[in-house]
């Protein structure tokens, strides 16, 4: 992963807060997700809109909301 990208850094940090495990967070970021159109969250992090989608998905996971 390109940690030089601020969107990737932000998403990684948020995923780590939620999953509390670096390996689990990294796996989630790199694995296609049905709720995100069956693409990996990492793919969406090339835009601010994609970052918002990824962060919203992480918040839904954190609070147990339907996704």
C-alpha positions in Angstrom: 0.0 0.0 0.0 1.1 3.5 -0.7 1.3 5.2 2.7 2.4 8.4 0.9 -1.3 8.9 -0.1 -3.0 10.9 2.7 -6.4 9.2 1.9 -4.8 5.8 2.3 -3.2 6.8 5.6 -6.5 8.2 6.9 -8.5 5.0 5.9 -5.8 2.7 7.4 -5.8 4.7 10.7 -9.6 4.5 10.9 -9.6 0.8 10.0 -7.0 0.1 12.7 -9.1 2.0 15.3 -12.1 -0.2 14.5 -10.5 -3.6 14.0 -7.7 -3.1 16.6 -5.4 -5.3 14.6 -3.1 -4.3 11.8 -3.4 -7.5 9.8 -7.2 -7.4 10.0 -7.3 -3.8 9.0 -4.9 -4.3 6.1 -6.9 -7.3 4.9 -10.2 -5.3 5.1 -8.7 -2.4 3.1 -7.4 -4.8 0.3 -10.4 -7.2 0.1 -13.3 -6.6 -2.3 -16.4 -5.5 -0.3 -20.0 -6.1 -1.5 -21.2 -2.9 0.2 -18.7 -0.9 -1.8 -19.7 -2.3 -5.2 -17.6 -5.4 -4.8 -14.3 -3.5 -5.0 -11.6 -3.3 -2.4 -11.7 -0.1 -0.3 -8.1 0.6 -1.4 -9.3 1.1 -5.0 -11.7 3.8 -3.9 -9.0 5.8 -2.1 -7.9 7.6 -5.3 -10.6 10.3 -4.7 -12.1 12.2 -1.8 -15.5 10.8 -2.7 -14.1 7.3 -2.4 -12.5 8.1 0.9 -15.9 9.3 2.2 -17.5 6.0 1.1 -14.8 3.9 2.8 -15.0 5.9 6.0 -18.8 5.7 6.0 -18.5 1.9 5.6 -16.1 1.7 8.5 -18.5 3.8 10.7 -21.3 1.4 9.8 -19.1 -1.5 10.9 -18.1 0.3 14.1 -21.7 1.0 15.1 -23.3 -2.2 13.8 -25.4 -0.4 11.2 -26.8 -2.2 8.2 -24.4 -2.1 5.4 
